[in-house]
Amino acid sequence: MREGPLKRLNCWRHRLALVLASCLVASAAWADSVTVEVSGRSVADDDEVRVTFNFDGQGQGSPPELGADWTIAGQQQGTNVQIVNGRMSRTTQVTYVLVPKRTGQLTIGSATITRGGQVVAQSEPIVIAVRGAVAIRPSEVKVQPNEAFAFVTELERDTVYVGEPFIVTGVLYVRQGAQVQDAGREEVVVPESVQREEILTDRLREDGERTFGGQRFARIVLFQEAWRVLRPEILTVPALKGVIEQQGRSIFSERARIKTLPLTLDVKAVPAAGRPAAYREGAIGQFTVSSKLTPDQARSRAVFEVTIAGQGSLTTLDAPKLPPIAGANLEPLPSDDQDVSKGTPEGVTGRRVFQWLVNPTRAGAVSIPPVEYVWFDPDTGSFASARTEAQQYDAASGVAAAVKTTVDRNEPAPRDPLRPIETTVSIAEPAPPPFYRRLWFQLLIALPFLAWLMQGLFLDVRERAARRSPETRQKRAAVNALRLIDAAGRQPPAGQNPRVAFFTELGAALRGYLDDRYQLPALGLTNDALRRELTHRGHASDAVEALVMQLEACDFARFAPSAGSDDETAAARETARALIATLEKRP
């Protein structure tokens, strides 16, 4: 049974509707578009914001200007090119890591796509709320038991004293069951009033477990330093920052940035009320004091030693003040080689040793009274002191030689006084060298060789100049470019990624061809300008666009290296050779 005319008409209507729908879908698929992704809309002033611009289409994508409100801490770019049914599509992704320059409502402007100087697509501006970081006191630091991990700064007290060493520790707490594969910390910029000494030498240090709200956490120390503040102030301990790697949803690990809250610390001066007269500025901590007297074998002199050991400001301790000693003089001795100061998680511990040489001025017993040392204890907020025991030794033996200070001028001089050493030296004038060692003779012998060498250099320079003339370069442009394309990546420089070396040399070969063939400085032209110049010279738009995309692919491979494959480089090499062959068909 034959179909009627009305049924055939409806069938053709359906087919036409499907064709029109397909055209609309294809047109939408090839349209230019810009999308923007941000890591957060509300951040602290010391946070980083990750912004990604996605440019889809064949136009030229341009991110907005960011320098007014933002500092660019990092940048990454990648391009993906697809050819479907002879049509080419391109997606370019540009990612910035931004740090705000101030607080308030900061704007990330519109990104655009242009074609022929006209804007064909653009994104909406994005407003980011930047707030000041709120510092808390060390005693207010808490770990939330419902979090998988927490990064906190730990201090023992809310108050320290000027010159007192205190330990600043950055701790990563990981809840039992959570997976953290690796972690690292960033450099910390401290206020100028702080002196610092690193304690943690290894990258990570596990320090047992802690329990918060019934949940067990592994304690991992990422940062630990001894700080000392030089003046009274309300000190802000800056936020510590780091990066952790944890198991993601796929088989690959994911990197996440971590940051502690800033802390506020009250730095006070040692109180003047109740300060003993024997207190020496800078003595802060908990110490013990001991002394030792060591006479020499002749029993005329001795070394008196005072040792101050414990935890605190050891490096800034002054020597104790000794009382006068009857019948002897004291002379300070260097003793730095006996000092020990080491930073530990509990504080700066060690000892300071002070020594004096005891010179007797008379024979008999020499007594050294007790020595008192006073310090300030920051834990109790009060002054403490210790006193050594009295020391004594007998300076009778050999003291006459040690204390003799007068000279008898009537005593005759030594019979054999010291005299200078006299040496007789005979100086004779050297004989002149023979003629064959003279400079003029050697230059005369070398003159024919120098003349031959200069002639060769002249001919070589003239030949190179001829090869570099515009006419010669234009004729040999394709040959030179193909030779460089074949040699690209064959011998990458030591330590360089082979894929990066290949695409760097491939891009240089294509740009060198444009420079030699058309005198077009490809590095100094934008993509739109390069399209206009090549189209003006009679090249097809498809060939021009393919060349521009190949140059962009080479630039992307240089700045976003990956492992790559032999198939990828072989395909890029063949594409470049085909482009040279296509361009050579036109004048």
C-alpha positions as CSV (number, residue, x, y, z in Angstrom):
1,M,0.0,0.0,0.0
2,R,1.5,3.3,-1.1
3,E,1.8,6.2,1.4
4,G,-0.4,9.2,0.9
5,P,1.0,12.7,0.2
6,L,0.1,13.9,3.7
7,K,2.0,11.1,5.4
8,R,5.0,11.7,3.3
9,L,4.9,15.5,4.1
10,N,4.8,14.8,7.8
11,C,7.8,12.5,7.5
12,W,9.8,15.2,5.8
13,R,8.7,17.7,8.5
14,H,10.1,15.4,11.1
15,R,13.4,15.0,9.3
16,L,13.7,18.7,8.8
17,A,13.1,19.3,12.5
18,L,15.8,16.9,13.4
19,V,18.2,18.6,11.1
20,L,17.4,22.0,12.5
21,A,17.8,20.7,16.1
22,S,21.1,19.2,15.2
23,C,22.3,22.4,13.7
24,L,21.2,24.3,16.8
25,V,23.1,21.8,19.1
26,A,26.2,22.0,17.0
27,S,26.1,25.8,16.9
28,A,25.7,25.9,20.7
29,A,28.6,23.4,21.1
30,W,30.9,25.6,19.0
31,A,29.9,28.9,20.7
32,D,32.4,30.9,22.7
33,S,31.9,31.0,26.4
34,V,33.7,32.0,29.7
35,T,33.2,30.4,33.1
36,V,34.9,31.2,36.4
37,E,35.5,29.1,39.4
38,V,36.7,30.4,42.8
39,S,37.8,28.5,45.9
40,G,35.8,30.7,48.3
41,R,33.7,33.9,48.4
42,S,34.7,34.9,52.0
43,V,38.4,34.6,53.1
44,A,40.8,36.1,55.7
45,D,43.3,38.7,54.6
46,D,46.2,36.1,54.9
47,D,44.3,33.4,52.9
48,E,44.9,32.4,49.3
49,V,42.1,32.4,46.7
50,R,42.3,30.0,43.8
51,V,40.6,31.4,40.6
52,T,40.2,29.4,37.4
53,F,39.1,30.9,34.1
54,N,37.7,28.5,31.5
55,F,37.7,29.8,27.9
56,D,35.7,27.6,25.4
57,G,35.7,28.3,21.7
58,Q,38.0,29.5,19.0
59,G,38.5,33.1,20.1
60,Q,41.3,34.7,22.1
61,G,40.7,34.4,25.9
62,S,42.0,37.2,28.2
63,P,41.8,37.1,32.0
64,P,41.1,40.4,33.8
65,E,43.6,42.7,35.4
66,L,44.3,41.6,39.0
67,G,47.1,43.8,40.2
68,A,45.0,46.4,41.9
69,D,43.6,44.3,44.7
70,W,45.5,41.0,44.5
71,T,49.0,39.7,44.6
72,I,49.5,36.8,42.2
73,A,51.3,34.0,44.2
74,G,51.1,31.4,41.4
75,Q,49.8,30.8,37.8
76,Q,49.1,27.8,35.7
77,Q,47.7,27.5,32.1
78,G,46.6,24.6,30.0
79,T,45.0,24.1,26.6
80,N,42.9,21.2,25.2
81,V,42.3,21.0,21.5
82,Q,39.8,18.6,19.8
83,I,38.9,18.1,16.2
84,V,35.5,16.5,15.5
85,N,34.2,16.0,11.9
86,G,36.8,18.5,10.6
87,R,35.8,21.1,13.1
88,M,38.2,22.2,15.8
89,S,37.4,23.2,19.3
90,R,39.7,24.6,22.0
91,T,39.4,24.9,25.8
92,T,41.9,27.0,27.6
93,Q,42.1,27.0,31.4
94,V,44.0,29.7,33.3
95,T,44.4,29.3,37.1
96,Y,45.7,32.0,39.5
97,V,46.6,31.7,43.2
98,L,45.7,35.2,44.6
99,V,46.6,36.8,48.0
100,P,44.4,39.9,48.9
101,K,46.3,43.2,49.4
102,R,43.7,44.6,51.8
103,T,40.4,43.8,53.6
104,G,37.0,44.7,52.3
105,Q,35.0,43.8,49.2
106,L,37.5,42.9,46.5
107,T,36.5,42.3,42.9
108,I,37.7,39.9,40.3
109,G,36.9,41.5,37.0
110,S,35.3,40.1,33.9
111,A,37.3,37.7,31.7
112,T,36.7,38.1,27.9
113,I,37.0,36.2,24.6
114,T,37.7,38.3,21.5
115,R,37.6,37.6,17.8
116,G,39.0,40.2,15.3
117,G,39.2,42.7,18.1
118,Q,35.5,42.3,19.1
119,V,34.4,40.9,22.5
120,V,32.2,37.8,21.8
121,A,31.9,36.5,25.3
122,Q,32.6,37.6,28.9
123,S,32.1,36.5,32.5
124,E,30.4,38.3,35.3
125,P,32.6,40.1,37.9
126,I,33.0,38.2,41.2
127,V,33.1,39.9,44.6
128,I,35.2,38.3,47.4
129,A,34.7,39.4,51.0
130,V,38.1,39.7,52.7
131,R,38.1,40.0,56.5
132,G,40.9,40.5,58.9
133,A,42.2,37.4,60.7
134,V,41.0,37.3,64.3
135,A,43.9,36.4,66.7
136,I,43.0,34.4,69.8
137,R,45.0,33.7,73.0
138,P,47.1,30.5,73.3
139,S,44.8,29.2,76.0
140,E,41.8,29.4,73.7
141,V,43.3,27.1,71.0
142,K,41.0,24.0,70.7
143,V,40.8,20.9,68.5
144,Q,37.3,20.0,67.3
145,P,36.7,16.3,67.8
146,N,34.4,16.1,64.7
147,E,37.1,17.3,62.3
148,A,39.3,14.8,60.4
149,F,42.4,16.9,61.1
150,A,43.4,20.2,62.7
151,F,46.5,22.4,62.4
152,V,47.1,24.5,65.5
153,T,49.8,26.7,67.1
154,E,50.6,25.7,70.6
155,L,52.2,28.0,73.3
156,E,52.5,27.2,77.0
157,R,51.3,30.6,78.4
158,D,49.4,33.7,77.3
159,T,52.1,35.9,78.8
160,V,55.9,35.9,78.3
161,Y,58.6,38.3,79.4
162,V,61.1,40.3,77.4
163,G,64.1,38.2,76.7
164,E,62.5,34.9,77.8
165,P,62.8,32.1,75.3
166,F,59.5,30.4,74.6
167,I,58.6,27.5,72.3
168,V,56.3,28.0,69.3
169,T,55.0,24.6,68.0
170,G,52.9,24.0,64.9
171,V,51.0,20.7,65.4
172,L,48.9,18.7,62.9
173,Y,46.3,16.5,64.7
174,V,45.0,13.7,62.6
175,R,41.9,11.8,63.9
176,Q,42.2,8.0,64.1
177,G,41.0,6.5,60.8
178,A,41.9,9.6,58.7
179,Q,44.6,9.2,56.1
180,V,47.4,11.8,55.6
181,Q,50.2,10.6,53.4
182,D,52.5,13.5,53.7
183,A,52.7,17.0,55.1
184,G,55.0,20.0,54.9
185,R,55.1,23.6,56.2
186,E,55.8,26.9,54.6
187,E,58.3,29.5,55.7
188,V,57.1,31.8,58.5
189,V,57.7,35.5,58.5
190,V,58.0,36.7,62.1
191,P,57.8,40.3,63.4
192,E,61.0,42.2,63.5
193,S,61.0,42.3,67.3
194,V,61.4,38.5,67.4
195,Q,64.7,36.5,67.5
196,R,64.2,32.9,66.5
197,E,66.1,29.6,66.7
198,E,64.9,26.5,64.9
199,I,64.5,23.4,67.0
200,L,62.8,20.9,64.7
201,T,65.4,19.7,62.1
202,D,63.4,16.9,60.6
203,R,60.5,17.6,58.2
204,L,58.0,15.7,60.4
205,R,58.0,14.3,63.9
206,E,55.4,12.1,65.4
207,D,54.7,12.8,69.1
208,G,52.3,10.2,70.4
209,E,48.5,10.7,70.6
210,R,46.0,13.1,72.3
211,T,42.3,12.7,73.0
212,F,39.8,15.4,72.4
213,G,36.1,14.9,73.1
214,G,36.5,11.1,73.2
215,Q,38.3,11.0,69.8
216,R,41.9,10.0,69.5
217,F,44.2,12.1,67.4
218,A,47.8,11.4,66.2
219,R,50.1,14.4,67.1
220,I,52.5,15.4,64.3
221,V,54.9,18.3,64.8
222,L,55.5,20.3,61.6
223,F,57.0,23.4,63.1
224,Q,59.0,24.2,66.3
225,E,61.1,27.2,67.1
226,A,62.4,29.0,70.2
227,W,61.4,32.7,70.0
228,R,62.6,35.6,72.1
229,V,60.9,39.0,72.1
230,L,63.1,42.1,72.5
231,R,60.6,44.7,73.8
232,P,57.3,44.8,75.6
233,E,54.3,44.6,73.3
234,I,51.2,42.8,72.4
235,L,52.7,40.3,69.9
236,T,50.7,38.7,67.1
237,V,52.1,35.2,66.4
238,P,51.4,34.9,62.6
239,A,49.3,32.0,61.2
240,L,51.4,29.0,60.3
241,K,50.7,27.5,56.9
242,G,51.4,24.1,55.3
243,V,50.2,21.5,52.8
244,I,49.1,18.0,53.4
245,E,48.5,15.1,50.9
246,Q,45.6,12.8,51.6
247,Q,43.9,10.0,49.8
248,G,41.3,11.3,47.5
249,R,38.3,9.7,45.9
250,S,40.4,8.3,43.1
251,I,43.6,6.4,43.3
252,F,45.6,9.6,43.3
253,S,46.3,11.7,46.3
254,E,44.9,15.2,46.8
255,R,46.8,18.2,48.1
256,A,45.1,20.5,50.7
257,R,46.3,23.7,52.2
258,I,46.2,24.0,56.0
259,K,46.6,27.1,58.3
260,T,46.5,27.9,62.0
261,L,44.8,30.8,63.6
262,P,47.0,33.7,64.6
263,L,47.7,34.1,68.3
264,T,48.0,37.2,70.5
265,L,50.7,37.1,73.1
266,D,51.3,39.6,76.0
267,V,55.0,40.4,76.2
268,K,55.8,42.1,79.5
269,A,59.0,43.6,81.0
270,V,60.4,42.0,84.2
271,P,58.7,43.8,87.1
272,A,60.7,46.5,88.9
273,A,58.8,46.1,92.1
274,G,60.6,43.8,94.5
275,R,63.7,43.4,92.2
276,P,66.8,42.5,94.2
277,A,69.9,44.7,93.8
278,A,71.9,41.6,92.6
279,Y,69.6,40.9,89.7
280,R,71.2,41.2,86.3
281,E,69.0,42.1,83.4
282,G,68.1,39.2,81.1
283,A,68.3,36.4,83.7
284,I,64.9,34.7,83.2
285,G,64.2,31.0,83.8
286,Q,64.8,28.3,86.4
287,F,68.5,27.7,87.3
288,T,70.9,26.1,89.6
289,V,74.2,27.6,90.6
290,S,77.5,25.8,91.5
291,S,81.1,26.7,91.9
292,K,84.5,25.0,91.7
293,L,88.1,26.1,92.7
294,T,91.0,24.3,90.9
295,P,94.5,25.2,92.2
296,D,97.5,24.6,89.9
297,Q,100.4,22.3,90.7
298,A,102.6,25.1,92.1
299,R,99.8,26.0,94.6
300,S,100.3,29.7,93.7
301,R,97.4,30.4,91.4
302,A,93.9,28.8,90.9
303,V,91.0,28.8,88.5
304,F,87.6,29.8,90.0
305,E,84.5,28.6,88.1
306,V,80.8,29.3,88.4
307,T,78.3,27.2,86.5
308,I,74.7,28.3,85.9
309,A,72.5,25.4,84.6
310,G,68.8,25.0,83.8
311,Q,66.2,26.3,81.4
312,G,65.7,29.8,80.2
313,S,67.7,32.7,78.7
314,L,71.1,31.1,78.9
315,T,72.6,32.9,76.0
316,T,71.9,36.3,77.5
317,L,73.1,35.6,81.1
318,D,75.7,38.0,82.5
319,A,78.6,36.8,84.7
320,P,77.8,37.0,88.4
321,K,79.4,39.8,90.3
322,L,82.1,38.5,92.7
323,P,82.9,40.1,96.0
324,P,86.4,41.4,96.7
325,I,89.0,38.7,97.7
326,A,91.6,39.4,100.3
327,G,95.1,38.6,99.2
328,A,94.3,37.9,95.5
329,N,93.3,39.5,92.3
330,L,90.8,38.1,89.8
331,E,91.2,38.0,86.0
332,P,88.3,36.9,83.8
333,L,89.1,34.0,81.5
334,P,87.3,33.0,78.2
335,S,85.1,29.9,78.7
336,D,82.7,30.0,75.7
337,D,83.9,26.5,74.6
338,Q,82.3,25.1,77.8
339,D,78.8,26.6,77.3
340,V,76.0,24.4,76.2
341,S,72.6,25.7,74.9
342,K,70.0,23.5,73.2
343,G,66.5,24.1,72.2
344,T,64.1,21.3,73.2
345,P,60.3,21.0,73.0
346,E,60.2,22.0,76.7
347,G,62.4,25.0,76.3
348,V,66.0,26.2,75.9
349,T,68.2,24.1,78.3
350,G,71.9,23.9,79.0
351,R,74.6,25.7,81.0
352,R,76.8,28.8,81.1
353,V,80.3,28.6,82.6
354,F,82.2,31.7,83.9
355,Q,85.8,31.4,84.9
356,W,88.4,33.7,86.6
357,L,92.1,33.3,87.2
358,V,93.0,33.9,90.9
359,N,96.4,35.6,91.3
360,P,97.6,35.7,95.0
361,T,99.3,38.8,96.2
362,R,100.6,37.2,99.4
363,A,101.5,33.8,100.8
364,G,98.9,32.0,102.8
365,A,95.3,31.0,102.5
366,V,93.1,32.6,99.8
367,S,89.4,32.5,100.6
368,I,86.6,33.1,98.0
369,P,83.3,34.1,99.7
370,P,80.0,32.6,98.6
371,V,78.6,33.9,95.2
372,E,74.9,34.8,95.0
373,Y,73.0,34.7,91.7
374,V,69.5,36.2,91.2
375,W,67.0,35.4,88.4
376,F,63.4,35.9,87.5
377,D,61.1,32.9,87.4
378,P,58.4,33.4,84.7
379,D,56.3,30.5,86.0
380,T,55.9,31.9,89.5
381,G,56.2,35.6,88.5
382,S,58.8,36.2,91.2
383,F,62.5,36.5,91.8
384,A,64.6,33.6,92.9
385,S,68.3,33.2,94.0
386,A,70.9,30.7,94.8
387,R,74.2,30.9,96.7
388,T,77.4,28.9,96.3
389,E,79.6,27.6,99.1
390,A,82.8,29.4,100.1
391,Q,86.0,28.1,98.6
392,Q,89.6,28.3,100.0
393,Y,93.1,27.1,99.0
394,D,96.7,27.6,100.3
395,A,99.0,29.8,98.1
396,A,102.2,29.3,100.2
397,S,104.2,27.1,97.9
398,G,105.8,29.0,95.0
399,V,104.0,32.2,95.8
400,A,107.3,34.3,95.8
401,A,107.8,33.9,92.1
402,A,104.1,34.7,91.5
403,V,103.9,37.9,93.5
404,K,107.4,39.4,92.8
405,T,106.7,42.8,91.2
406,T,110.0,44.7,91.7
407,V,113.2,44.6,89.7
408,D,116.7,45.2,91.2
409,R,118.3,47.6,88.8
410,N,121.8,46.8,90.1
411,E,121.5,43.2,89.0
412,P,124.0,42.6,86.2
413,A,122.7,41.9,82.7
414,P,122.8,38.3,81.4
415,R,126.2,37.2,80.1
416,D,124.9,36.0,76.7
417,P,122.1,38.4,75.7
418,L,119.9,37.5,72.7
419,R,121.3,38.8,69.4
420,P,119.7,39.0,65.9
421,I,120.5,36.4,63.4
422,E,122.8,37.7,60.6
423,T,122.8,36.1,57.2
424,T,125.3,36.9,54.3
425,V,123.6,37.0,50.9
426,S,125.5,37.2,47.6
427,I,123.5,38.9,44.8
428,A,124.8,38.4,41.2
429,E,123.3,39.9,38.1
430,P,121.6,37.1,36.0
431,A,122.8,36.4,32.4
432,P,120.6,37.5,29.5
433,P,118.4,34.7,28.0
434,P,119.4,33.4,24.5
435,F,117.8,34.9,21.4
436,Y,115.5,32.0,20.7
437,R,113.7,32.7,24.1
438,R,113.1,36.3,23.2
439,L,109.6,37.5,22.6
440,W,110.4,39.1,19.2
441,F,111.8,35.8,17.9
442,Q,108.8,33.8,19.0
443,L,106.4,36.2,17.3
444,L,108.4,36.1,14.1
445,I,108.1,32.3,14.0
446,A,104.4,32.4,14.6
447,L,103.6,35.1,12.1
448,P,102.8,32.8,9.1
449,F,100.4,30.7,11.2
450,L,98.6,33.8,12.5
451,A,98.2,35.1,8.9
452,W,96.7,31.8,7.8
453,L,94.4,31.8,10.8
454,M,93.2,35.3,10.2
455,Q,92.5,34.6,6.5
456,G,90.3,31.5,7.4
457,L,88.4,33.5,10.0
458,F,87.7,36.3,7.4
459,L,86.4,33.8,4.8
460,D,84.2,32.1,7.4
461,V,82.7,35.4,8.6
462,R,82.0,36.4,5.0
463,E,80.3,33.0,4.3
464,R,78.2,33.3,7.4
465,A,77.1,36.8,6.5
466,A,76.1,35.6,3.0
467,R,74.1,32.7,4.5
468,R,72.3,35.1,6.8
469,S,71.2,37.5,4.1
470,P,67.4,37.9,3.8
471,E,67.3,36.3,0.3
472,T,69.3,33.3,1.5
473,R,67.3,32.9,4.6
474,Q,64.0,33.0,2.7
475,K,65.1,30.3,0.2
476,R,66.4,28.0,2.9
477,A,63.6,28.7,5.5
478,A,61.7,25.4,4.8
479,V,64.9,23.3,4.7
480,N,66.2,24.7,8.0
481,A,62.8,24.4,9.7
482,L,62.4,20.7,8.7
483,R,65.9,20.0,9.8
484,L,65.2,21.5,13.2
485,I,61.9,19.8,13.5
486,D,63.5,16.4,12.9
487,A,66.2,17.1,15.5
488,A,63.8,18.4,18.1
489,G,64.1,16.5,21.4
490,R,66.8,14.1,20.2
491,Q,69.3,15.3,22.7
492,P,67.6,17.2,25.6
493,P,69.8,19.2,28.0
494,A,70.9,17.4,31.1
495,G,68.3,17.6,33.9
496,Q,65.5,19.0,31.6
497,N,62.2,17.2,31.0
498,P,62.5,15.5,27.5
499,R,58.9,16.5,26.7
500,V,59.6,20.2,27.6
501,A,62.8,20.1,25.5
502,F,61.0,18.7,22.5
503,F,58.2,21.2,22.5
504,T,60.6,24.1,23.2
505,E,62.7,23.2,20.2
506,L,59.6,22.5,18.0
507,G,58.2,25.9,18.8
508,A,61.5,27.6,18.1
509,A,61.7,25.8,14.7
510,L,58.2,27.1,13.7
511,R,58.9,30.6,14.8
512,G,62.3,30.5,13.1
513,Y,60.6,29.5,9.8
514,L,58.2,32.5,10.1
515,D,61.1,34.8,10.7
516,D,63.2,33.5,7.8
517,R,60.4,33.1,5.3
518,Y,58.3,36.2,6.0
519,Q,60.4,38.3,8.4
520,L,57.7,37.9,11.0
521,P,59.0,38.1,14.6
522,A,56.6,35.4,16.0
523,L,57.6,36.1,19.6
524,G,56.7,39.8,19.2
525,L,53.3,39.3,17.7
526,T,49.9,38.4,19.3
527,N,47.9,35.5,17.8
528,D,45.5,37.9,16.2
529,A,48.3,39.9,14.6
530,L,49.9,36.7,13.3
531,R,46.6,35.5,11.8
532,R,46.2,38.9,10.0
533,E,49.8,38.8,8.6
534,L,49.6,35.2,7.3
535,T,46.1,35.7,5.9
536,H,47.3,38.9,4.1
537,R,50.0,36.8,2.4
538,G,47.4,34.5,0.9
539,H,47.3,31.6,3.3
540,A,44.1,29.7,4.0
541,S,42.4,30.5,7.4
542,D,42.4,26.8,8.4
543,A,46.2,26.5,7.9
544,V,46.8,29.7,9.8
545,E,44.6,28.6,12.7
546,A,46.3,25.2,12.8
547,L,49.7,26.9,13.0
548,V,48.6,29.3,15.8
549,M,47.2,26.3,17.8
550,Q,50.4,24.4,17.3
551,L,52.4,27.3,18.7
552,E,50.1,27.6,21.7
553,A,50.4,23.8,22.3
554,C,54.2,24.1,22.3
555,D,54.0,27.0,24.8
556,F,51.6,25.1,27.1
557,A,53.8,22.0,27.1
558,R,56.8,24.2,28.2
559,F,55.0,25.7,31.2
560,A,52.9,22.7,32.2
561,P,55.2,19.7,31.7
562,S,54.0,16.2,32.1
563,A,55.3,12.7,31.4
564,G,54.1,12.7,27.7
565,S,54.5,9.8,25.3
566,D,56.4,8.9,22.1
567,D,53.1,8.9,20.1
568,E,52.3,12.5,21.3
569,T,55.7,13.8,20.2
570,A,55.6,11.9,16.9
571,A,52.2,13.3,16.1
572,A,53.3,16.8,16.9
573,R,56.4,16.4,14.7
574,E,54.3,15.2,11.7
575,T,51.8,18.0,12.2
576,A,54.6,20.6,12.2
577,R,56.1,19.1,9.0
578,A,52.6,19.2,7.3
579,L,52.2,22.8,8.3
580,I,55.5,23.8,6.7
581,A,54.5,21.9,3.5
582,T,51.1,23.7,3.4
583,L,52.6,27.2,4.0
584,E,55.2,26.6,1.3
585,K,52.5,26.2,-1.4
586,R,51.7,29.9,-1.0
587,P,54.0,32.8,-1.9
